[in-house]
Amino acid sequence: MPIQLINPAGLPVPQAYSQVVVATGSRHVVVAGQVPVDDGGSLVGPGDLAAQTEQALRNVATALAAAGATFADVVRLGIFVVGYDETSLEQVGAGIGRAGDVLVRTDGPPAATLVGVAALAFPGQLIEIEATAVLP
């Protein structure tokens, strides 16, 4: 499935995401916000945003696989971080690095939005990540 990543002139060229993604396909996969819990439902990495980011991304990968997709098919990520401050982006980046084995793609990152929020679904949860993918 062709995915075209565009960083148009007149906008900054980000390293962590693409400004525009154009995808051609016939199957649209929407992954609900994935939280930092293991397969038994236990919170992973209490108080550790990097560890929680890694787990949430691994859960996104598991959900994508159930639909026959991988991160190579992802066109957009929504990332929600509790109590976002100047250290949050570095911690999220560290978690992304730890999950690098499931984030395999050669063409660059998808479109993404990171939003700071006051709270998420359960106590101790610091991050939630949703994804949209397109398959042929």
C-alpha angles and dihedrals in degrees: 000000000000116000118184117201115201132189100180125209110265094042127082117260105238123203098210100049144009122251094222133017123191115192131185117201145107103237120068114198119196117190115200118233108292119214133206099265131120124236089275092057096252120141112253120215104004107212092002112110093185093054091045091049091053093050094046090051091049088052090051089052090051091050092047091050090054087062094044093257138119134195087273086072096049115113099174140021127194113202122190119191126189115230095000113202139154092291096049098080092054091050093048088049091052090052091049089053091052091052093048093119091067096038094069115154130134102203101064136266125317125244110285142181124201116199128186112222136184095232144347134210102296139020114275094021108130101173144026125188128196127186141199120202134179123212130190 
